[in-house]
């Protein structure tokens, strides 16, 4: 067996090491998004996020809308979140379940058109305890762990449970009421929902959805509320199929804790502390009479520490806006202040 020259062995080892480094970098960057565009059409930006992030992205917005965006190696959710801020839009993760592929596509097409599918039930819930625990990074709720409890095996009720525990919007035909054969194991919400729907012999699709906030539908946009707007199904999840009585505090608690687990380990202790304090405050008000509750809220909002946290959160959010958006927001704020002052004279 011939002995390879030392030089060839060295070159071979170097090439192998470089290959391993390149493969490692590719694996580390798989699914991350890098985009640098100026006044590019929205359709092109969405397509790039979908391709690089290996996700499906749908939108009800004008595909020719010009977009300026600069992101490096961020998750698809972070890219979509920044994109939504830049174009004054809302976004969410959506999972559609139906007995046939045709029905799934029909509902998806309806969302693309900016409407809600007729004859469907949608479940969507905003965070019960708004905190800054998630920091400045958006997290895809389909990645949060969901441990299905049931105990009923009705598909619609389980889709509601998933929506409350994760923040995913789930949709299902109101007339399709199958029972699943068994509950899926605890897993990332997206994976568990796919297993759940398959157990009911159904079809599904899952995507990140960009849409026009409800406040803008037939109204003049208000830049002051851009960060708080949530779009099609309202600010508290009051879309078709939403019922105040169905909200379970213990599920909201599981959702918050699943979100905290997605934060960097170094940030989890502080986030947990902040969440526990916020939760205790909300829980302490639930049995108060309406007037006493409103008074308590006013006292909380007047707390300097809370005001500082809210100001920091606004600054973080504002930092993602374009210069023009920040100017418009400031002009809107000054105009409203002047109008309120004039009305009080």
C-alpha positions in Angstrom: 0.0 0.0 0.0 1.6 3.3 -1.1 2.4 5.9 1.5 1.0 9.3 0.8 3.4 12.2 0.9 3.3 14.4 4.0 2.4 17.4 1.9 -0.7 15.6 0.4 -1.7 14.4 3.9 -1.5 17.9 5.2 -3.6 19.3 2.3 -6.1 16.5 2.7 -6.4 17.2 6.4 -6.7 20.9 5.8 -9.4 20.4 3.2 -11.3 18.1 5.5 -11.1 20.6 8.4 -12.4 23.4 6.1 -15.2 21.2 4.9 -16.3 20.5 8.5 -16.2 24.2 9.3 -18.3 25.0 6.3 -20.8 22.3 7.1 -21.0 23.5 10.7 -21.7 27.0 9.6 -24.3 25.8 7.1 -26.0 23.8 9.8 -25.9 26.7 12.3 -27.4 29.1 9.7 -30.0 26.7 8.3 -33.4 28.4 8.4 -32.0 31.8 9.3 -32.9 34.8 7.1 -30.6 37.5 5.7 -32.1 40.3 3.6 -30.8 43.7 2.5 -33.3 45.5 0.2 -34.5 49.0 -0.5 -38.0 49.7 -1.9 -38.3 46.1 -3.0 -41.8 44.8 -3.7 -43.4 43.0 -0.7 -43.9 39.8 -2.7 -40.1 39.5 -3.3 -39.3 40.0 0.4 -41.9 37.5 1.5 -40.6 34.9 -1.0 -37.0 35.4 0.3 -38.1 34.9 3.9 -40.1 31.8 3.0 -37.2 30.4 0.9 -34.4 31.1 3.4 -36.5 30.2 6.5 -38.0 27.1 5.0 -41.5 28.3 6.1 -44.7 29.1 4.4 -45.7 32.8 4.4 -49.0 34.2 3.4 -50.2 37.8 3.1 -53.4 39.8 2.5 -51.4 42.9 1.7 -50.6 44.6 -1.6 -47.8 42.5 -3.1 -46.3 45.5 -4.8 -45.9 47.5 -1.5 -42.3 48.8 -1.4 -40.2 47.5 1.5 -36.9 48.5 2.9 -35.4 45.8 5.2 -32.0 44.9 6.6 -31.6 41.8 8.7 -28.7 39.3 9.2 -29.2 35.7 10.2 -32.4 36.1 12.1 -35.3 33.6 12.5 -38.2 33.8 10.1 -40.4 35.1 13.0 -38.0 37.9 13.7 -37.8 38.8 10.0 -41.6 38.8 9.7 -42.0 40.8 12.9 -39.6 43.5 11.7 -41.3 43.5 8.2 -44.7 44.0 9.9 -43.4 46.9 11.9 -41.9 48.5 8.8 -45.2 48.3 6.8 -47.6 49.0 9.7 -49.0 45.5 9.5 -49.8 42.6 11.9 -48.6 39.0 11.9 -49.4 35.7 13.5 -48.8 32.0 13.1 -51.8 30.2 11.6 -52.7 26.5 11.5 -55.7 25.4 9.4 -57.4 22.1 9.8 -60.1 20.7 7.5 -61.3 17.3 6.1 -59.9 18.0 2.6 -57.1 19.8 0.9 -59.6 21.8 -1.1 -61.2 23.1 2.1 -57.8 24.0 3.5 -56.9 26.0 0.4 -60.3 27.7 0.4 -59.7 29.0 3.9 -56.1 30.0 3.0 -57.4 31.9 0.0 -59.9 33.7 2.1 -57.1 34.9 4.4 -55.0 36.0 1.4 -58.0 38.2 0.4 -58.1 39.8 3.8 -61.3 38.3 5.0 -62.3 35.5 7.4 -63.5 32.2 5.9 -67.3 31.9 6.2 -68.6 29.0 8.2 -65.3 28.5 10.0 -64.4 28.7 13.7 -61.1 30.5 14.6 -59.3 30.5 17.9 -56.8 33.2 18.7 -55.8 34.7 22.1 -53.5 37.6 23.0 -51.2 37.3 26.0 -53.1 37.6 29.2 -50.1 39.1 31.1 -48.4 41.6 28.9 -44.7 41.8 29.9 -41.3 42.5 28.5 -40.2 39.0 29.2 -39.7 38.1 25.6 -37.3 40.9 25.1 -36.9 42.4 21.7 -37.0 39.2 19.8 -40.1 37.7 18.2 -40.8 34.0 18.8 -42.8 31.7 16.5 -45.6 30.4 18.8 -45.5 27.1 16.8 -42.2 26.4 18.5 -43.6 26.7 22.0 -44.1 23.3 23.8 -47.7 22.2 24.0 -48.8 19.4 26.3 -52.3 18.4 25.3 -54.6 17.8 28.2 -58.0 17.2 26.8 -59.4 15.1 28.4 -62.1 15.3 25.6 -60.9 14.2 22.2 -63.0 16.7 20.2 -60.8 18.3 17.6 -62.2 21.8 17.9 -61.8 21.9 21.6 -58.2 20.7 21.3 -57.5 23.4 18.7 -58.8 25.9 21.2 -56.5 24.5 23.8 -53.5 24.8 21.5 -54.4 28.4 20.7 -54.6 29.4 24.3 -51.4 27.6 25.3 -49.3 28.8 22.5 -50.7 31.9 20.7 -51.1 30.1 17.4 -54.3 31.0 15.5 -56.2 27.8 14.7 -59.1 27.5 12.2 -61.5 24.7 11.6 -64.8 24.3 9.7 -67.7 24.8 12.1 -69.5 21.8 10.7 -66.5 19.5 10.9 -66.5 18.0 14.4 -64.4 14.8 14.4 -62.9 13.2 17.4 -59.2 12.4 17.4 -58.1 8.8 18.1 -55.6 9.9 20.8 -53.9 12.9 22.2 -50.4 13.6 20.8 -47.4 13.7 23.0 -46.0 16.9 24.3 -44.1 18.6 21.6 -43.6 21.9 19.7 -47.1 23.2 19.0 -46.7 23.0 15.3 -45.6 19.4 15.3 -48.2 18.4 17.9 -51.0 20.0 15.9 -50.0 18.2 12.8 -50.1 14.9 14.6 -53.5 15.8 16.2 -55.1 16.7 12.9 -53.7 13.6 11.2 -55.2 11.6 14.0 -58.6 13.0 13.0 -57.9 12.0 9.4 -57.8 15.6 8.4 -55.7 17.8 6.2 -53.7 20.9 7.4 -51.4 23.7 6.5 -49.4 26.0 8.7 -47.9 29.4 7.9 -46.8 32.9 9.1 -49.5 35.4 8.1 -49.1 39.1 7.4 -52.3 41.1 7.4 -53.7 44.6 7.8 -54.5 45.5 11.4 -58.2 45.8 12.1 -57.7 49.5 13.1 -56.7 50.2 9.4 -59.6 48.4 7.8 -61.7 51.3 6.4 -59.9 53.8 8.7 -57.0 56.1 8.8 -53.9 54.3 10.2 -52.8 55.4 13.7 -49.0 55.1 14.0 -49.2 55.5 17.8 -50.9 52.1 18.1 -48.8 50.2 15.5 -47.0 48.0 18.1 -50.2 47.1 19.9 -52.4 46.3 16.9 -53.1 42.6 16.3 -55.3 42.6 13.2 -58.0 40.4 11.9 -59.3 38.8 15.1 -59.0 41.7 17.4 -56.8 42.7 20.3 -58.0 40.1 22.8 -58.7 37.2 20.4 -62.3 38.1 19.8 -62.5 36.5 16.4 -65.1 33.9 15.2 -65.4 31.2 17.8 -63.9 33.3 20.6 -65.7 33.1 23.9 -64.6 35.0 27.0 -65.9 32.1 29.2 -63.6 29.6 27.4 -60.3 31.4 28.5 -58.5 29.3 31.1 -56.0 31.2 33.3 -54.0 28.0 33.9 -53.5 27.6 30.1 -52.3 31.2 29.8 -49.9 30.5 32.6 -48.5 27.5 30.7 -48.1 29.6 27.6 -46.1 32.3 29.5 -43.8 29.7 31.0 -43.3 28.0 27.6 -42.4 31.4 26.1 -39.9 32.0 28.9 -38.2 28.7 28.2 -37.5 29.9 24.7 -35.4 32.8 26.0 -31.6 32.6 26.5 -30.9 30.8 29.7 -29.3 33.9 31.3 -32.5 35.8 30.8 -35.0 33.2 32.1 -34.6 33.9 35.9 -35.4 37.7 35.5 -38.2 37.0 33.0 -39.8 34.5 35.4 -39.5 37.0 38.3 -41.2 39.7 36.2 -43.9 37.3 35.0 -44.7 36.1 38.6 -45.0 39.8 39.8 -47.3 40.7 36.8 -49.4 37.6 37.3 -49.8 38.2 41.0 -51.0 41.8 40.2 -53.6 40.6 37.7 -54.8 37.8 40.0 -55.1 40.2 42.9 -57.6 42.3 40.9 -59.9 39.7 39.4 -62.3 39.7 42.4 -62.4 43.4 42.9 -65.6 45.5 42.0 -65.2 47.3 38.6 -64.6 50.7 40.2 -62.0 49.4 42.6 -60.3 47.5 39.7 -60.1 50.6 37.6 -58.6 52.5 40.6 -56.0 49.7 41.1 -55.1 49.9 37.4 -54.6 53.7 37.6 -52.3 53.2 40.6 -50.3 50.5 38.8 -49.9 52.6 35.7 -48.7 55.6 37.8 -45.9 53.5 39.2 -42.6 55.1 38.0 -40.8 51.7 37.7 -43.6 50.4 35.4 -43.5 53.6 33.4 -39.8 53.2 32.9 -40.2 49.6 31.8 -43.0 50.6 29.3 -40.8 53.5 28.0 -37.9 51.1 27.5 -40.2 48.6 25.6 -41.4 51.5 23.4 -37.9 52.5 22.6 -36.9 49.0 21.7 -40.0 48.7 19.4 -39.4 52.2 18.0 -35.8 51.3 17.1 -37.2 48.9 14.5 -39.2 51.6 12.8 -38.1 53.7 9.8 -37.2 57.3 10.3 -40.4 58.3 8.5 -42.5 56.1 10.8 -41.0 57.7 13.9 -41.7 61.2 12.5 -45.3 60.3 11.7 -45.7 58.9 15.2 -44.4 62.0 16.8 -46.6 64.3 14.6 -49.6 62.1 15.4 -48.9 62.4 19.2 -48.5 66.1 19.1 -51.7 66.6 17.1 -53.7 64.5 19.5 -52.3 66.4 22.5 -53.2 69.7 20.8 -56.7 68.5 20.0 -57.2 67.3 23.6 -55.9 70.6 25.0 -58.3 72.6 22.7 -61.3 70.4 23.7 -60.6 71.1 27.4 -60.6 74.9 27.0 
